[in-house]
Every structure is written in structure tokens, then in C-alpha cells.
Amino acid sequence: MNIIERTLNDVTVLELDGHLSLEANAQFRTRVTAAIDAGARKLVVNMARVEYMDSCGLGELIACYTTLKKVSGRLTLLHLNQRLQHLLAITKLYTVFETFDSEAAAVSSFTPRAEREVPCSEDTARLS
């Protein structure tokens, strides 16, 4: 598995390329742990190039989610293919993981809602 890490503002994006399975779990875990140890609390895992994920890979995502939650962090998933969406559905993990189809939406999900909503001039006039 190849993992590219980049940062957008204070959001860490991990782009995975390959299989998230037993063979790649240690590499994924090491990368996530390093990011968290470096202070990352907002993590987007881009799965656009993950063709296959087994139960061990799913377990790693859950472990990542749990570890981040313990340090008041949050994890979102980006660009899940049909198979991965189905896997989250049959395991009911769609209720745990937030998923997004665009990186901009995933990154902005970490911004508090009040900061994302800027009132238009009409709304501002009514408030005066």
C-alpha cells in the first residue's frame, strides 16, 4: 500500500492506494499513529484508490476512529467505491463513519457550522 499524507489548514489527509488488508495494516497503523502523535486531530482518509478492504482493514479503520475519539479527534472517509459503501452498510458502520464524495466537503465538515454559515445581506438587514 502506498500512503500519501498532506495537510489542508489543520486537517490531515491520508490518500491510500492499494489494498487495506492484513498485509498493509501495520503500515496504515504506523502512519495514523505518527499523525496523531504529531498533533493531528482532524483526519480524512481518502479511499478513492482502495480497490479492496478485508475485515482486518475495517478493523484498522475502527481502531483509528477509536484512537482519535480518545484524544478528542475526528475521522472522516472520502471517496468510497460501491463495494466499500456496501461493506459499511452491511456492518452498520455507516452510522459510525462520516463519508464524503468531495474533499472540500470532508475538510469543511471539521469547521463548526456557525463559522461555515455566513449570513447574506438580507438576513443581516433583518437582524439590525
Backbone atoms as SQL, in Angstrom:
CREATE TABLE atoms (id INTEGER PRIMARY KEY, chain TEXT, resi INTEGER, resn TEXT, atom TEXT, x REAL, y REAL, z REAL);
INSERT INTO atoms VALUES
  (1, 'A', 1, 'MET', 'N', 0.847, -1.176, 0.000),
  (2, 'A', 1, 'MET', 'CA', 0.000, 0.000, 0.000),
  (3, 'A', 1, 'MET', 'C', 0.887, 1.230, 0.000),
  (4, 'A', 2, 'ASN', 'N', 0.464, 2.212, -0.744),
  (5, 'A', 2, 'ASN', 'CA', 1.133, 3.499, -0.777),
  (6, 'A', 2, 'ASN', 'C', 0.233, 4.506, -0.058),
  (7, 'A', 3, 'ILE', 'N', 0.826, 5.314, 0.824),
  (8, 'A', 3, 'ILE', 'CA', 0.061, 6.308, 1.568),
  (9, 'A', 3, 'ILE', 'C', 0.717, 7.668, 1.382),
  (10, 'A', 4, 'ILE', 'N', -0.048, 8.618, 0.881),
  (11, 'A', 4, 'ILE', 'CA', 0.425, 9.992, 0.734),
  (12, 'A', 4, 'ILE', 'C', -0.271, 10.821, 1.794),
  (13, 'A', 5, 'GLU', 'N', 0.526, 11.565, 2.555),
  (14, 'A', 5, 'GLU', 'CA', -0.021, 12.413, 3.612),
  (15, 'A', 5, 'GLU', 'C', 0.177, 13.870, 3.236),
  (16, 'A', 6, 'ARG', 'N', -0.872, 14.647, 3.422),
  (17, 'A', 6, 'ARG', 'CA', -0.774, 16.090, 3.214),
  (18, 'A', 6, 'ARG', 'C', -1.686, 16.783, 4.205),
  (19, 'A', 7, 'THR', 'N', -1.485, 18.077, 4.359),
  (20, 'A', 7, 'THR', 'CA', -2.260, 18.838, 5.326),
  (21, 'A', 7, 'THR', 'C', -2.935, 20.005, 4.627),
  (22, 'A', 8, 'LEU', 'N', -4.226, 20.174, 4.893),
  (23, 'A', 8, 'LEU', 'CA', -5.006, 21.308, 4.407),
  (24, 'A', 8, 'LEU', 'C', -5.479, 22.068, 5.643),
  (25, 'A', 9, 'ASN', 'N', -4.923, 23.254, 5.847),
  (26, 'A', 9, 'ASN', 'CA', -5.159, 24.009, 7.082),
  (27, 'A', 9, 'ASN', 'C', -4.738, 23.129, 8.252),
  (28, 'A', 10, 'ASP', 'N', -5.664, 22.729, 9.105),
  (29, 'A', 10, 'ASP', 'CA', -5.307, 21.858, 10.229),
  (30, 'A', 10, 'ASP', 'C', -5.899, 20.460, 10.069),
  (31, 'A', 11, 'VAL', 'N', -6.236, 20.091, 8.838),
  (32, 'A', 11, 'VAL', 'CA', -6.810, 18.780, 8.545),
  (33, 'A', 11, 'VAL', 'C', -5.756, 17.925, 7.839),
  (34, 'A', 12, 'THR', 'N', -5.519, 16.732, 8.370),
  (35, 'A', 12, 'THR', 'CA', -4.573, 15.797, 7.766),
  (36, 'A', 12, 'THR', 'C', -5.342, 14.886, 6.819),
  (37, 'A', 13, 'VAL', 'N', -4.860, 14.793, 5.591),
  (38, 'A', 13, 'VAL', 'CA', -5.482, 13.935, 4.580),
  (39, 'A', 13, 'VAL', 'C', -4.508, 12.801, 4.276),
  (40, 'A', 14, 'LEU', 'N', -4.979, 11.570, 4.438),
  (41, 'A', 14, 'LEU', 'CA', -4.199, 10.390, 4.060),
  (42, 'A', 14, 'LEU', 'C', -4.834, 9.791, 2.819),
  (43, 'A', 15, 'GLU', 'N', -4.073, 9.748, 1.733),
  (44, 'A', 15, 'GLU', 'CA', -4.555, 9.156, 0.485),
  (45, 'A', 15, 'GLU', 'C', -3.990, 7.750, 0.388),
  (46, 'A', 16, 'LEU', 'N', -4.885, 6.764, 0.407),
  (47, 'A', 16, 'LEU', 'CA', -4.475, 5.369, 0.356),
  (48, 'A', 16, 'LEU', 'C', -4.531, 4.871, -1.081),
  (49, 'A', 17, 'ASP', 'N', -3.551, 4.053, -1.451),
  (50, 'A', 17, 'ASP', 'CA', -3.504, 3.472, -2.784),
  (51, 'A', 17, 'ASP', 'C', -3.107, 2.013, -2.636),
  (52, 'A', 18, 'GLY', 'N', -4.038, 1.122, -2.909),
  (53, 'A', 18, 'GLY', 'CA', -3.774, -0.310, -2.777),
  (54, 'A', 18, 'GLY', 'C', -4.859, -0.987, -1.977),
  (55, 'A', 19, 'HIS', 'N', -4.522, -2.088, -1.358),
  (56, 'A', 19, 'HIS', 'CA', -5.478, -2.860, -0.560),
  (57, 'A', 19, 'HIS', 'C', -5.301, -2.520, 0.913),
  (58, 'A', 20, 'LEU', 'N', -6.417, -2.272, 1.586),
  (59, 'A', 20, 'LEU', 'CA', -6.390, -2.094, 3.040),
  (60, 'A', 20, 'LEU', 'C', -6.759, -3.454, 3.619),
  (61, 'A', 21, 'SER', 'N', -5.742, -4.268, 3.795),
  (62, 'A', 21, 'SER', 'CA', -5.953, -5.642, 4.240),
  (63, 'A', 21, 'SER', 'C', -4.836, -6.024, 5.195),
  (64, 'A', 22, 'LEU', 'N', -4.850, -7.242, 5.638),
  (65, 'A', 22, 'LEU', 'CA', -3.916, -7.726, 6.650),
  (66, 'A', 22, 'LEU', 'C', -2.472, -7.318, 6.356),
  (67, 'A', 23, 'GLU', 'N', -2.042, -7.426, 5.114),
  (68, 'A', 23, 'GLU', 'CA', -0.658, -7.135, 4.761),
  (69, 'A', 23, 'GLU', 'C', -0.303, -5.653, 4.928),
  (70, 'A', 24, 'ALA', 'N', -1.258, -4.754, 4.749),
  (71, 'A', 24, 'ALA', 'CA', -0.982, -3.319, 4.776),
  (72, 'A', 24, 'ALA', 'C', -1.357, -2.655, 6.094),
  (73, 'A', 25, 'ASN', 'N', -1.969, -3.390, 6.997),
  (74, 'A', 25, 'ASN', 'CA', -2.461, -2.792, 8.236),
  (75, 'A', 25, 'ASN', 'C', -1.375, -2.134, 9.073),
  (76, 'A', 26, 'ALA', 'N', -0.236, -2.769, 9.212),
  (77, 'A', 26, 'ALA', 'CA', 0.834, -2.213, 10.043),
  (78, 'A', 26, 'ALA', 'C', 1.296, -0.873, 9.487),
  (79, 'A', 27, 'GLN', 'N', 1.403, -0.785, 8.184),
  (80, 'A', 27, 'GLN', 'CA', 1.818, 0.472, 7.541),
  (81, 'A', 27, 'GLN', 'C', 0.782, 1.571, 7.789),
  (82, 'A', 28, 'PHE', 'N', -0.484, 1.246, 7.625),
  (83, 'A', 28, 'PHE', 'CA', -1.562, 2.216, 7.860),
  (84, 'A', 28, 'PHE', 'C', -1.564, 2.645, 9.331),
  (85, 'A', 29, 'ARG', 'N', -1.485, 1.687, 10.241),
  (86, 'A', 29, 'ARG', 'CA', -1.495, 1.978, 11.679),
  (87, 'A', 29, 'ARG', 'C', -0.317, 2.879, 12.061),
  (88, 'A', 30, 'THR', 'N', 0.866, 2.576, 11.527),
  (89, 'A', 30, 'THR', 'CA', 2.056, 3.386, 11.816),
  (90, 'A', 30, 'THR', 'C', 1.863, 4.811, 11.343),
  (91, 'A', 31, 'ARG', 'N', 1.308, 4.975, 10.165),
  (92, 'A', 31, 'ARG', 'CA', 1.108, 6.319, 9.599),
  (93, 'A', 31, 'ARG', 'C', 0.085, 7.104, 10.415),
  (94, 'A', 32, 'VAL', 'N', -1.009, 6.464, 10.800),
  (95, 'A', 32, 'VAL', 'CA', -2.043, 7.136, 11.595),
  (96, 'A', 32, 'VAL', 'C', -1.499, 7.497, 12.973),
  (97, 'A', 33, 'THR', 'N', -0.792, 6.579, 13.605),
  (98, 'A', 33, 'THR', 'CA', -0.212, 6.836, 14.927),
  (99, 'A', 33, 'THR', 'C', 0.765, 8.005, 14.868),
  (100, 'A', 34, 'ALA', 'N', 1.595, 8.044, 13.843),
  (101, 'A', 34, 'ALA', 'CA', 2.547, 9.145, 13.688),
  (102, 'A', 34, 'ALA', 'C', 1.825, 10.477, 13.521),
  (103, 'A', 35, 'ALA', 'N', 0.753, 10.485, 12.754),
  (104, 'A', 35, 'ALA', 'CA', -0.017, 11.717, 12.550),
  (105, 'A', 35, 'ALA', 'C', -0.644, 12.181, 13.866),
  (106, 'A', 36, 'ILE', 'N', -1.207, 11.264, 14.615),
  (107, 'A', 36, 'ILE', 'CA', -1.832, 11.607, 15.898),
  (108, 'A', 36, 'ILE', 'C', -0.764, 12.083, 16.892),
  (109, 'A', 37, 'ASP', 'N', 0.366, 11.399, 16.935),
  (110, 'A', 37, 'ASP', 'CA', 1.461, 11.800, 17.817),
  (111, 'A', 37, 'ASP', 'C', 1.986, 13.190, 17.456),
  (112, 'A', 38, 'ALA', 'N', 1.893, 13.551, 16.175),
  (113, 'A', 38, 'ALA', 'CA', 2.338, 14.867, 15.716),
  (114, 'A', 38, 'ALA', 'C', 1.282, 15.947, 15.968),
  (115, 'A', 39, 'GLY', 'N', 0.130, 15.539, 16.512),
  (116, 'A', 39, 'GLY', 'CA', -0.893, 16.523, 16.868),
  (117, 'A', 39, 'GLY', 'C', -2.131, 16.533, 15.988),
  (118, 'A', 40, 'ALA', 'N', -2.199, 15.657, 14.999),
  (119, 'A', 40, 'ALA', 'CA', -3.381, 15.621, 14.128),
  (120, 'A', 40, 'ALA', 'C', -4.606, 15.201, 14.929),
  (121, 'A', 41, 'ARG', 'N', -5.678, 15.957, 14.786),
  (122, 'A', 41, 'ARG', 'CA', -6.935, 15.630, 15.459),
  (123, 'A', 41, 'ARG', 'C', -8.096, 15.601, 14.464),
  (124, 'A', 42, 'LYS', 'N', -7.814, 16.023, 13.244),
  (125, 'A', 42, 'LYS', 'CA', -8.810, 16.028, 12.169),
  (126, 'A', 42, 'LYS', 'C', -8.201, 15.238, 11.021),
  (127, 'A', 43, 'LEU', 'N', -8.794, 14.077, 10.743),
  (128, 'A', 43, 'LEU', 'CA', -8.209, 13.169, 9.768),
  (129, 'A', 43, 'LEU', 'C', -9.225, 12.770, 8.708),
  (130, 'A', 44, 'VAL', 'N', -8.832, 12.932, 7.458),
  (131, 'A', 44, 'VAL', 'CA', -9.624, 12.475, 6.318),
  (132, 'A', 44, 'VAL', 'C', -8.846, 11.337, 5.675),
  (133, 'A', 45, 'VAL', 'N', -9.498, 10.194, 5.504),
  (134, 'A', 45, 'VAL', 'CA', -8.876, 9.059, 4.827),
  (135, 'A', 45, 'VAL', 'C', -9.523, 8.952, 3.445),
  (136, 'A', 46, 'ASN', 'N', -8.722, 9.280, 2.428),
  (137, 'A', 46, 'ASN', 'CA', -9.191, 9.233, 1.044),
  (138, 'A', 46, 'ASN', 'C', -9.003, 7.810, 0.528),
  (139, 'A', 47, 'MET', 'N', -10.125, 7.163, 0.219),
  (140, 'A', 47, 'MET', 'CA', -10.100, 5.769, -0.190),
  (141, 'A', 47, 'MET', 'C', -10.417, 5.580, -1.675),
  (142, 'A', 48, 'ALA', 'N', -10.204, 6.635, -2.456),
  (143, 'A', 48, 'ALA', 'CA', -10.519, 6.576, -3.883),
  (144, 'A', 48, 'ALA', 'C', -9.764, 5.461, -4.596),
  (145, 'A', 49, 'ARG', 'N', -8.551, 5.156, -4.150),
  (146, 'A', 49, 'ARG', 'CA', -7.724, 4.144, -4.821),
  (147, 'A', 49, 'ARG', 'C', -7.610, 2.845, -4.026),
  (148, 'A', 50, 'VAL', 'N', -8.543, 2.632, -3.116),
  (149, 'A', 50, 'VAL', 'CA', -8.578, 1.370, -2.369),
  (150, 'A', 50, 'VAL', 'C', -9.570, 0.458, -3.080),
  (151, 'A', 51, 'GLU', 'N', -9.036, -0.545, -3.770),
  (152, 'A', 51, 'GLU', 'CA', -9.904, -1.458, -4.509),
  (153, 'A', 51, 'GLU', 'C', -10.496, -2.534, -3.616),
  (154, 'A', 52, 'TYR', 'N', -9.781, -2.836, -2.524),
  (155, 'A', 52, 'TYR', 'CA', -10.185, -3.961, -1.686),
  (156, 'A', 52, 'TYR', 'C', -9.874, -3.656, -0.226),
  (157, 'A', 53, 'MET', 'N', -10.810, -4.026, 0.650),
  (158, 'A', 53, 'MET', 'CA', -10.582, -3.925, 2.091),
  (159, 'A', 53, 'MET', 'C', -11.192, -5.169, 2.723),
  (160, 'A', 54, 'ASP', 'N', -10.403, -5.848, 3.539),
  (161, 'A', 54, 'ASP', 'CA', -10.929, -7.024, 4.230),
  (162, 'A', 54, 'ASP', 'C', -11.328, -6.646, 5.651),
  (163, 'A', 55, 'SER', 'N', -11.730, -7.640, 6.431),
  (164, 'A', 55, 'SER', 'CA', -12.194, -7.362, 7.792),
  (165, 'A', 55, 'SER', 'C', -11.075, -6.787, 8.662),
  (166, 'A', 56, 'CYS', 'N', -9.843, -7.166, 8.378),
  (167, 'A', 56, 'CYS', 'CA', -8.713, -6.604, 9.134),
  (168, 'A', 56, 'CYS', 'C', -8.548, -5.122, 8.815),
  (169, 'A', 57, 'GLY', 'N', -8.718, -4.752, 7.567),
  (170, 'A', 57, 'GLY', 'CA', -8.653, -3.347, 7.179),
  (171, 'A', 57, 'GLY', 'C', -9.770, -2.552, 7.817),
  (172, 'A', 58, 'LEU', 'N', -10.943, -3.133, 7.862),
  (173, 'A', 58, 'LEU', 'CA', -12.079, -2.491, 8.519),
  (174, 'A', 58, 'LEU', 'C', -11.783, -2.317, 10.009),
  (175, 'A', 59, 'GLY', 'N', -11.166, -3.310, 10.600),
  (176, 'A', 59, 'GLY', 'CA', -10.767, -3.225, 12.000),
  (177, 'A', 59, 'GLY', 'C', -9.778, -2.096, 12.235),
  (178, 'A', 60, 'GLU', 'N', -8.871, -1.885, 11.289),
  (179, 'A', 60, 'GLU', 'CA', -7.904, -0.780, 11.413),
  (180, 'A', 60, 'GLU', 'C', -8.603, 0.577, 11.350),
  (181, 'A', 61, 'LEU', 'N', -9.596, 0.709, 10.485),
  (182, 'A', 61, 'LEU', 'CA', -10.352, 1.967, 10.428),
  (183, 'A', 61, 'LEU', 'C', -11.073, 2.222, 11.748),
  (184, 'A', 62, 'ILE', 'N', -11.642, 1.173, 12.317),
  (185, 'A', 62, 'ILE', 'CA', -12.332, 1.306, 13.607),
  (186, 'A', 62, 'ILE', 'C', -11.335, 1.688, 14.703),
  (187, 'A', 63, 'ALA', 'N', -10.160, 1.059, 14.700),
  (188, 'A', 63, 'ALA', 'CA', -9.131, 1.383, 15.689),
  (189, 'A', 63, 'ALA', 'C', -8.679, 2.828, 15.542),
  (190, 'A', 64, 'CYS', 'N', -8.533, 3.276, 14.324),
  (191, 'A', 64, 'CYS', 'CA', -8.151, 4.664, 14.044),
  (192, 'A', 64, 'CYS', 'C', -9.223, 5.617, 14.568),
  (193, 'A', 65, 'TYR', 'N', -10.464, 5.307, 14.282),
  (194, 'A', 65, 'TYR', 'CA', -11.596, 6.111, 14.751),
  (195, 'A', 65, 'TYR', 'C', -11.594, 6.193, 16.282),
  (196, 'A', 66, 'THR', 'N', -11.409, 5.059, 16.932),
  (197, 'A', 66, 'THR', 'CA', -11.414, 4.991, 18.398),
  (198, 'A', 66, 'THR', 'C', -10.248, 5.771, 19.001),
  (199, 'A', 67, 'THR', 'N', -9.072, 5.606, 18.430),
  (200, 'A', 67, 'THR', 'CA', -7.892, 6.320, 18.923),
  (201, 'A', 67, 'THR', 'C', -8.085, 7.822, 18.812),
  (202, 'A', 68, 'LEU', 'N', -8.597, 8.281, 17.685),
  (203, 'A', 68, 'LEU', 'CA', -8.837, 9.718, 17.510),
  (204, 'A', 68, 'LEU', 'C', -9.898, 10.227, 18.476),
  (205, 'A', 69, 'LYS', 'N', -10.932, 9.448, 18.674),
  (206, 'A', 69, 'LYS', 'CA', -12.007, 9.852, 19.587),
  (207, 'A', 69, 'LYS', 'C', -11.473, 10.025, 21.014),
  (208, 'A', 70, 'LYS', 'N', -10.549, 9.172, 21.426),
  (209, 'A', 70, 'LYS', 'CA', -9.966, 9.256, 22.771),
  (210, 'A', 70, 'LYS', 'C', -9.183, 10.542, 22.996),
  (211, 'A', 71, 'VAL', 'N', -8.674, 11.142, 21.906),
  (212, 'A', 71, 'VAL', 'CA', -7.909, 12.387, 22.029),
  (213, 'A', 71, 'VAL', 'C', -8.724, 13.574, 21.500),
  (214, 'A', 72, 'SER', 'N', -10.051, 13.416, 21.517),
  (215, 'A', 72, 'SER', 'CA', -10.986, 14.446, 21.039),
  (216, 'A', 72, 'SER', 'C', -10.784, 14.785, 19.569),
  (217, 'A', 73, 'GLY', 'N', -10.418, 13.793, 18.792),
  (218, 'A', 73, 'GLY', 'CA', -10.248, 13.975, 17.361),
  (219, 'A', 73, 'GLY', 'C', -11.409, 13.373, 16.594),
  (220, 'A', 74, 'ARG', 'N', -11.342, 13.508, 15.274),
  (221, 'A', 74, 'ARG', 'CA', -12.415, 13.007, 14.425),
  (222, 'A', 74, 'ARG', 'C', -11.853, 12.481, 13.112),
  (223, 'A', 75, 'LEU', 'N', -12.497, 11.463, 12.587),
  (224, 'A', 75, 'LEU', 'CA', -12.098, 10.813, 11.346),
  (225, 'A', 75, 'LEU', 'C', -13.258, 10.846, 10.364),
  (226, 'A', 76, 'THR', 'N', -12.966, 11.162, 9.112),
  (227, 'A', 76, 'THR', 'CA', -13.970, 11.046, 8.058),
  (228, 'A', 76, 'THR', 'C', -13.367, 10.225, 6.918),
  (229, 'A', 77, 'LEU', 'N', -14.238, 9.612, 6.138),
  (230, 'A', 77, 'LEU', 'CA', -13.819, 8.813, 4.996),
  (231, 'A', 77, 'LEU', 'C', -14.247, 9.507, 3.712),
  (232, 'A', 78, 'LEU', 'N', -13.398, 9.411, 2.711),
  (233, 'A', 78, 'LEU', 'CA', -13.626, 10.116, 1.452),
  (234, 'A', 78, 'LEU', 'C', -13.548, 9.148, 0.281),
  (235, 'A', 79, 'HIS', 'N', -14.432, 9.333, -0.684),
  (236, 'A', 79, 'HIS', 'CA', -14.427, 8.601, -1.959),
  (237, 'A', 79, 'HIS', 'C', -14.470, 7.088, -1.809),
  (238, 'A', 80, 'LEU', 'N', -15.483, 6.584, -1.127),
  (239, 'A', 80, 'LEU', 'CA', -15.645, 5.140, -1.021),
  (240, 'A', 80, 'LEU', 'C', -16.305, 4.611, -2.292),
  (241, 'A', 81, 'ASN', 'N', -15.762, 3.534, -2.852),
  (242, 'A', 81, 'ASN', 'CA', -16.394, 2.935, -4.020),
  (243, 'A', 81, 'ASN', 'C', -17.635, 2.149, -3.578),
  (244, 'A', 82, 'GLN', 'N', -18.360, 1.610, -4.531),
  (245, 'A', 82, 'GLN', 'CA', -19.610, 0.892, -4.239),
  (246, 'A', 82, 'GLN', 'C', -19.391, -0.271, -3.269),
  (247, 'A', 83, 'ARG', 'N', -18.311, -1.002, -3.480),
  (248, 'A', 83, 'ARG', 'CA', -18.043, -2.164, -2.625),
  (249, 'A', 83, 'ARG', 'C', -17.795, -1.739, -1.179),
  (250, 'A', 84, 'LEU', 'N', -17.017, -0.676, -0.985),
  (251, 'A', 84, 'LEU', 'CA', -16.727, -0.205, 0.369),
  (252, 'A', 84, 'LEU', 'C', -17.968, 0.400, 1.019),
  (253, 'A', 85, 'GLN', 'N', -18.792, 1.080, 0.236),
  (254, 'A', 85, 'GLN', 'CA', -20.060, 1.601, 0.771),
  (255, 'A', 85, 'GLN', 'C', -20.941, 0.446, 1.228),
  (256, 'A', 86, 'HIS', 'N', -20.980, -0.604, 0.423),
  (257, 'A', 86, 'HIS', 'CA', -21.781, -1.780, 0.769),
  (258, 'A', 86, 'HIS', 'C', -21.249, -2.439, 2.056),
  (259, 'A', 87, 'LEU', 'N', -19.941, -2.509, 2.175),
  (260, 'A', 87, 'LEU', 'CA', -19.325, -3.084, 3.373),
  (261, 'A', 87, 'LEU', 'C', -19.724, -2.292, 4.625),
  (262, 'A', 88, 'LEU', 'N', -19.719, -0.963, 4.539),
  (263, 'A', 88, 'LEU', 'CA', -20.151, -0.145, 5.681),
  (264, 'A', 88, 'LEU', 'C', -21.633, -0.348, 5.969),
  (265, 'A', 89, 'ALA', 'N', -22.414, -0.550, 4.914),
  (266, 'A', 89, 'ALA', 'CA', -23.858, -0.740, 5.102),
  (267, 'A', 89, 'ALA', 'C', -24.162, -2.071, 5.791),
  (268, 'A', 90, 'ILE', 'N', -23.553, -3.153, 5.335),
  (269, 'A', 90, 'ILE', 'CA', -23.887, -4.457, 5.913),
  (270, 'A', 90, 'ILE', 'C', -23.339, -4.613, 7.335),
  (271, 'A', 91, 'THR', 'N', -22.312, -3.864, 7.668),
  (272, 'A', 91, 'THR', 'CA', -21.765, -3.909, 9.027),
  (273, 'A', 91, 'THR', 'C', -22.372, -2.825, 9.920),
  (274, 'A', 92, 'LYS', 'N', -23.265, -2.020, 9.333),
  (275, 'A', 92, 'LYS', 'CA', -23.919, -0.908, 10.042),
  (276, 'A', 92, 'LYS', 'C', -22.923, 0.171, 10.490),
  (277, 'A', 93, 'LEU', 'N', -21.726, 0.162, 9.932),
  (278, 'A', 93, 'LEU', 'CA', -20.721, 1.159, 10.312),
  (279, 'A', 93, 'LEU', 'C', -20.943, 2.509, 9.630),
  (280, 'A', 94, 'TYR', 'N', -21.910, 2.581, 8.722),
  (281, 'A', 94, 'TYR', 'CA', -22.262, 3.877, 8.147),
  (282, 'A', 94, 'TYR', 'C', -22.816, 4.804, 9.227),
  (283, 'A', 95, 'THR', 'N', -23.237, 4.237, 10.365),
  (284, 'A', 95, 'THR', 'CA', -23.724, 5.057, 11.479),
  (285, 'A', 95, 'THR', 'C', -22.560, 5.608, 12.314),
  (286, 'A', 96, 'VAL', 'N', -21.373, 5.051, 12.117),
  (287, 'A', 96, 'VAL', 'CA', -20.190, 5.474, 12.859),
  (288, 'A', 96, 'VAL', 'C', -19.337, 6.438, 12.043),
  (289, 'A', 97, 'PHE', 'N', -19.080, 6.079, 10.799),
  (290, 'A', 97, 'PHE', 'CA', -18.197, 6.863, 9.946),
  (291, 'A', 97, 'PHE', 'C', -18.965, 7.890, 9.118),
  (292, 'A', 98, 'GLU', 'N', -18.451, 9.104, 9.090),
  (293, 'A', 98, 'GLU', 'CA', -18.970, 10.103, 8.164),
  (294, 'A', 98, 'GLU', 'C', -18.249, 9.889, 6.849),
  (295, 'A', 99, 'THR', 'N', -18.994, 9.857, 5.747),
  (296, 'A', 99, 'THR', 'CA', -18.384, 9.668, 4.439),
  (297, 'A', 99, 'THR', 'C', -18.728, 10.844, 3.544),
  (298, 'A', 100, 'PHE', 'N', -17.802, 11.152, 2.643),
  (299, 'A', 100, 'PHE', 'CA', -17.978, 12.285, 1.746),
  (300, 'A', 100, 'PHE', 'C', -17.550, 11.908, 0.341),
  (301, 'A', 101, 'ASP', 'N', -18.146, 12.602, -0.635),
  (302, 'A', 101, 'ASP', 'CA', -17.796, 12.394, -2.033),
  (303, 'A', 101, 'ASP', 'C', -16.872, 13.477, -2.557),
  (304, 'A', 102, 'SER', 'N', -16.651, 14.547, -1.763),
  (305, 'A', 102, 'SER', 'CA', -15.730, 15.600, -2.191),
  (306, 'A', 102, 'SER', 'C', -14.801, 15.955, -1.045),
  (307, 'A', 103, 'GLU', 'N', -13.560, 16.222, -1.409),
  (308, 'A', 103, 'GLU', 'CA', -12.576, 16.577, -0.395),
  (309, 'A', 103, 'GLU', 'C', -12.944, 17.884, 0.292),
  (310, 'A', 104, 'ALA', 'N', -13.446, 18.834, -0.466),
  (311, 'A', 104, 'ALA', 'CA', -13.832, 20.125, 0.120),
  (312, 'A', 104, 'ALA', 'C', -14.895, 19.940, 1.198),
  (313, 'A', 105, 'ALA', 'N', -15.871, 19.091, 0.937),
  (314, 'A', 105, 'ALA', 'CA', -16.930, 18.833, 1.924),
  (315, 'A', 105, 'ALA', 'C', -16.366, 18.128, 3.147),
  (316, 'A', 106, 'ALA', 'N', -15.466, 17.173, 2.936),
  (317, 'A', 106, 'ALA', 'CA', -14.866, 16.449, 4.059),
  (318, 'A', 106, 'ALA', 'C', -14.058, 17.397, 4.937),
  (319, 'A', 107, 'VAL', 'N', -13.258, 18.245, 4.325),
  (320, 'A', 107, 'VAL', 'CA', -12.426, 19.186, 5.081),
  (321, 'A', 107, 'VAL', 'C', -13.286, 20.210, 5.805),
  (322, 'A', 108, 'SER', 'N', -14.298, 20.732, 5.125),
  (323, 'A', 108, 'SER', 'CA', -15.142, 21.759, 5.762),
  (324, 'A', 108, 'SER', 'C', -16.026, 21.173, 6.865),
  (325, 'A', 109, 'SER', 'N', -16.202, 19.857, 6.896),
  (326, 'A', 109, 'SER', 'CA', -17.023, 19.250, 7.945),
  (327, 'A', 109, 'SER', 'C', -16.399, 19.423, 9.331),
  (328, 'A', 110, 'PHE', 'N', -15.124, 19.730, 9.372),
  (329, 'A', 110, 'PHE', 'CA', -14.444, 19.929, 10.650),
  (330, 'A', 110, 'PHE', 'C', -14.635, 21.347, 11.194),
  (331, 'A', 111, 'THR', 'N', -15.125, 22.251, 10.348),
  (332, 'A', 111, 'THR', 'CA', -15.369, 23.626, 10.771),
  (333, 'A', 111, 'THR', 'C', -16.724, 23.682, 11.450),
  (334, 'A', 112, 'PRO', 'N', -16.811, 24.299, 12.624),
  (335, 'A', 112, 'PRO', 'CA', -18.123, 24.416, 13.275),
  (336, 'A', 112, 'PRO', 'C', -19.137, 25.067, 12.341),
  (337, 'A', 113, 'ARG', 'N', -20.360, 24.608, 12.407),
  (338, 'A', 113, 'ARG', 'CA', -21.404, 25.048, 11.484),
  (339, 'A', 113, 'ARG', 'C', -21.584, 26.564, 11.470),
  (340, 'A', 114, 'ALA', 'N', -21.545, 27.197, 12.626),
  (341, 'A', 114, 'ALA', 'CA', -21.740, 28.646, 12.710),
  (342, 'A', 114, 'ALA', 'C', -20.684, 29.391, 11.900),
  (343, 'A', 115, 'GLU', 'N', -19.467, 28.864, 11.858),
  (344, 'A', 115, 'GLU', 'CA', -18.401, 29.511, 11.091),
  (345, 'A', 115, 'GLU', 'C', -18.589, 29.306, 9.593),
  (346, 'A', 116, 'ARG', 'N', -19.238, 28.211, 9.183),
  (347, 'A', 116, 'ARG', 'CA', -19.458, 27.946, 7.766),
  (348, 'A', 116, 'ARG', 'C', -20.593, 28.769, 7.207),
  (349, 'A', 117, 'GLU', 'N', -21.542, 29.135, 8.046),
  (350, 'A', 117, 'GLU', 'CA', -22.720, 29.857, 7.579),
  (351, 'A', 117, 'GLU', 'C', -22.517, 31.355, 7.754),
  (352, 'A', 118, 'VAL', 'N', -22.359, 32.030, 6.645),
  (353, 'A', 118, 'VAL', 'CA', -22.217, 33.476, 6.661),
  (354, 'A', 118, 'VAL', 'C', -23.547, 34.051, 6.211),
  (355, 'A', 119, 'PRO', 'N', -24.188, 34.877, 7.044),
  (356, 'A', 119, 'PRO', 'CA', -25.498, 35.399, 6.658),
  (357, 'A', 119, 'PRO', 'C', -25.401, 36.290, 5.429),
  (358, 'A', 120, 'CYS', 'N', -26.410, 36.182, 4.568),
  (359, 'A', 120, 'CYS', 'CA', -26.441, 37.049, 3.398),
  (360, 'A', 120, 'CYS', 'C', -26.905, 38.447, 3.837),
  (361, 'A', 121, 'SER', 'N', -26.788, 39.424, 2.956),
  (362, 'A', 121, 'SER', 'CA', -27.081, 40.803, 3.341),
  (363, 'A', 121, 'SER', 'C', -28.529, 40.963, 3.765),
  (364, 'A', 122, 'GLU', 'N', -29.459, 40.201, 3.179),
  (365, 'A', 122, 'GLU', 'CA', -30.868, 40.304, 3.570),
  (366, 'A', 122, 'GLU', 'C', -31.064, 39.845, 5.018),
  (367, 'A', 123, 'ASP', 'N', -30.415, 38.723, 5.375),
  (368, 'A', 123, 'ASP', 'CA', -30.506, 38.241, 6.736),
  (369, 'A', 123, 'ASP', 'C', -29.869, 39.226, 7.714),
  (370, 'A', 124, 'THR', 'N', -28.769, 39.823, 7.312),
  (371, 'A', 124, 'THR', 'CA', -28.094, 40.794, 8.151),
  (372, 'A', 124, 'THR', 'C', -28.980, 42.015, 8.378),
  (373, 'A', 125, 'ALA', 'N', -29.684, 42.446, 7.344),
  (374, 'A', 125, 'ALA', 'CA', -30.575, 43.608, 7.451),
  (375, 'A', 125, 'ALA', 'C', -31.699, 43.318, 8.434),
  (376, 'A', 126, 'ARG', 'N', -32.244, 42.084, 8.410),
  (377, 'A', 126, 'ARG', 'CA', -33.321, 41.731, 9.327),
  (378, 'A', 126, 'ARG', 'C', -32.844, 41.712, 10.778),
  (379, 'A', 127, 'LEU', 'N', -31.576, 41.379, 10.985),
  (380, 'A', 127, 'LEU', 'CA', -31.046, 41.318, 12.332),
  (381, 'A', 127, 'LEU', 'C', -30.810, 42.698, 12.925),
  (382, 'A', 128, 'SER', 'N', -30.719, 43.721, 12.095),
  (383, 'A', 128, 'SER', 'CA', -30.441, 45.087, 12.571),
  (384, 'A', 128, 'SER', 'C', -31.629, 45.738, 13.173);
